[in-house]
């Protein structure tokens, strides 16, 4: 499949989605939003994809909403039609990433602002170039955060720091993002994509059923009490124990080799 604003590639069971409007720092226009959703759905549905990397072309990860597109609209309904008010594509993207059975890694190569930061926060893991920057910049435009910012950010950095970042709209550099736990790893710019794809390949080589259930358990536990979390872990463990992958994992351990997981 060919896309106008996204590059899509699958290799070694890893899908790489590259936002490809480098002249606009990958700002989110209508086409890009739709094609992000399509490639996320495609990745989630493909049996040969076991992990996904999202990154940006050029010097930016994603600059958020395309202000030029908004400024050029003839009316408020052109900017935000009724269909988008009822079921915005941004919400579909965020839910498709977070609800996926597969690990998502954001390889943040440059500025991730507004909705761009929301896309990165929706991913399970964020690896950032030392040149990356992050910002919940909505307040600087008089806007309310969307793309899940008010949901994800407090869970990562705590309520007080989330309030500070959201209300000030200030950009923070990669070092501060790392210190706050927004990213889990920093790399030199030239090593970023290779590092993210190597991590993705390591997940892709793992047992798909176990990873799918543990991803669900991790996020479920964030909303549940301890008893609920333990009960779900028991359910998930029983499912895993019935799979061929567990047998393969045990045999590989005994034979002192790397396991070859099939997802069955």
Buried (B, 14 or more C-beta within 10 A) or exposed (E): EEBEBBBBEBEEBBBBBBBBBBEBBBBBBEBBBBBBBBBBBBBBEBEEBBBBBBBBBBBBBBBBBBEEBBEEEEEEEEBEEEEBEEEBBBEBBBBBBBEBBBBBBBBBBBBBBBBBBBBBBBBBBBBBBBBBBBBBBBBBEEEEBBBBBBBBBBEBBEEEBBBEBBEBBBBBBBEBBBEBEBBEBBBEBEBBBEBBBEBBBEBBBBBBBBBBBBBBBEBBBEEBEEEEBEEBBEEBBEEBEEBEBBEBBEEBEEEEEEBEBEBE
